[in-house]
Amino acid sequence: ERGDTVVIADKNREAAADLASSLGDKHLAISADVTRESEVVALFDQLRQCYGHIDILVNCAASKAAFVLSIEDVSPVFEQGLGVNLTGAFTCAREAIKLMRPGGVILNLGACADFQRPTSRHTADAYNAAIEMLTRCMAAELGPFGVRTATIVPGHIRTRGFTHRSKFMSRWVARQIPMARFGEPEEVADAACFLASADASYITGSILMVDGGLSSNFWPSGIR
């Protein structure tokens, strides 16, 4: 809608191609597994050949392995979850900055903490803390070169995979989320568009909660 050319990189080549096609003829889909460094390097080499540079990177790959039931279940999936969510984001950012000019932006997607059952999200919450610190470190390093970074932390968002439709969840929302509703994907996209735009030209290293106020009910005052 803003006139940008969008490149969608995903393990699922067919799904990426369908999405790119739905956006218009000029957009591109590339199959890439962000946990494989060689594929990430090849991805950005292709972008260099196609466009010469990139302006915005959005790290939004995620692994279902980030959500496990107990610490006994963590070991088999911990590396997989962090490999996609954290190491993959780092590798993409490392390659992206080689193609960025002053004004470039790197956006990372965080994970909303589960305050009701924190024991069920060892990997997700570890990743969330790490990606926020990675964003700050990159802001400090890349700021002098005119590249900004930020982390967007969505709350409970009504995506296509959304399954929380029970009466219990409806009551939980009304009780825990100050805005008393789940978020919409467009609201996360709007936050990303703002942070990537010139309107946010003096914002870097920041963490933006898009959670309807959920975090304000749980985090101590002053933590953010």
N, C-alpha and C positions, 0 to 999 in steps of 0.2 A: 504493500500500500504506500510505502514511502519512496518507492522507486529503487530500492536496493536489489542487487542480485544475490540470491540465496543459494548456498551450497549445503546440501543435507548429506552428512556422512553417517552411515549406520551399518551395522552388521547385516541387517536385512535389506539386501539390494532391491528387492521388489517393492517393499513398503516405502523405501526412500525414493525410488523412482516414481511411484504413484503420487507421493506427496509433492515432489518437485514438479511433476506434470500438472498437478492441480493448481499450482501457483502461476503457471504461465510457461511460455516456451523458452525464456532465457535462463531459467534456473537449472541447477545441476544436482544430480545425485551420484554419490560415490560410495561404494561398499568398502568399509574399513572397520577393523576391530581395534579399539583404542588400547586394548591390553597388549597388542603386538607392536612394539616400537617400529619395526620395519614397515608395517602398514601405515602407521601415522606419518613416518617420514615420506613414504611414497605419496600419501594423500596431499601433503603440503607441497611436494615437488610438482604434483599435477596442477595444483592451484597456482603455483608460480608460473608454470607454462601457459595456463589458460588466462590468467588475469594480471600477472606481474606483482600484485600486492593484495593484501586483504585489509579491511578496515575494522571488522568486528569478529571476535570469536565468542561463541556461546558454548560453554562446556555443560551439556545437559544429559550425557549418557548416565545410565543408572543400572544397577544390578539388583535383582530380587534377592540375591544372597546377602544383601545388607540387612535383611529382616529375618532374624532367627529367634528361637524360643528360649534358649538358655545358654549359659556359658559352655556347657558340654557340647552344644551344637556349633559353637563358633569356629573352632579350629579348622574344620574342613572347608568353610566358606569365607573365612576372614580375608584370606589373600585374594580370593576372587572378587569379593565386594570392594575392597580397597583398590584392587587392580583396575577396575572399571571406573569407580567414582573418583578416586584420588590420583593414582599414578597415571591413569589415562588422561585426566585433566591436566596434570603437570606436563606430560609429554606433548600434548596438543598445544599448550601455551608456549612451551619452549620452541616448538617449530613455528608457531604463528608469529611470534615476535620477530622472526627473521624476515617476515614479509610485511611487517607493519611500518608505517610512517608515523611521524608525530600526529596525534589525534586518534591513534588506534585504541581500541577498547577490548579488554578481556573480561567476560562475565562468567562467573561460576555459579552453578545451582547448588545450594545447600540442601539440608534435610531438616524439617521441623522436628524437634525433639518430642518424644512421646512421654509426657509427664505422668500419665496415668500408669503406664507399664514400662518404665525405663529399662527393666531387666530384659525386655524382649528385643532391644535394638542396640546390642553392643557395637556391631560394625557400623551401623548407620550413625550413631551418635559420635563414635570415634572419628568417622569420616567427616562429619559436620564440623567438629572442632578443628580438624586438620585443614579442611578446605578454607575455612575462615582465616586461619593463620597463614596459609599459602597466599591467599588474596592480599593480606597485609604485607607480607614479605615482598611480593611482586610489585605492590604499589610503591614501596620504598625504593626498590631497585630500578623500576622502569619509569618512575615519575620524571627524573631528569631528562629522559628521552621523549617525553610527551605521550607516553602510553598509560592509560588509566585502567584500573581494575575495580571490580566490585563483586560481592556475593549476594545473590537473591535467595532468600530462604522462604519457600512457599509453606503455607500451613496446610490444612486439609482442603484439597482442591477437587472439584467435581470433574474429573477426567473420564475418558471412556472406560478405564479400568476401575472406576469408582464402584465400590461394593457396599459401602456403609449406608444401608437403607433401612435398618431396623428401627423399631421404636426406641430401643435403648440408645442408639446413636443419635437419634433426633433429640432425645432428652439431654444427652451429653453435650451436644452442640449448644443447645439453649442455655445450659448451665455453665459451660467452660469458655465458649467463644463470645466475647463481648458483643460482636456484631450479629450473633445468633444465627449464623448460616455458614455453609461451606463456600469457599471461593470458587471463582470461575477461571478457566484457563486464560481467557482474555485479560484477566486482571494481572496475571503473572507476566503475560506478554507485554502489557502496557508498562509495567515496571521495567522490563528489559529495554524497551524502546526509549524510555526516559533516560536510563543510565547510559545508554549508548549514544545519546544525542548531545548536541552542543549545549542544551539546557543544563546538562550535568557536568559541564566542563571543569568545574573545580571540585568534583567529587571523585575520590579514589581511595581504595582500601576500605571502603565502607561495606557494612552488612545491612541489607534492606529486608526487613521482615514483611512478608505479604501473607499475613495469617489472621486477619480479622481481629487482632488484639489478643490472640491466644497466649502469646508469650508474656503479656503484661499481667496475666493472672497467676504466673508461676515464677518468673525470674525475679530475684531481689532487685529492688530499686537501685539504679546506677550501674548495673552490669552491662548495659548497652547504652 
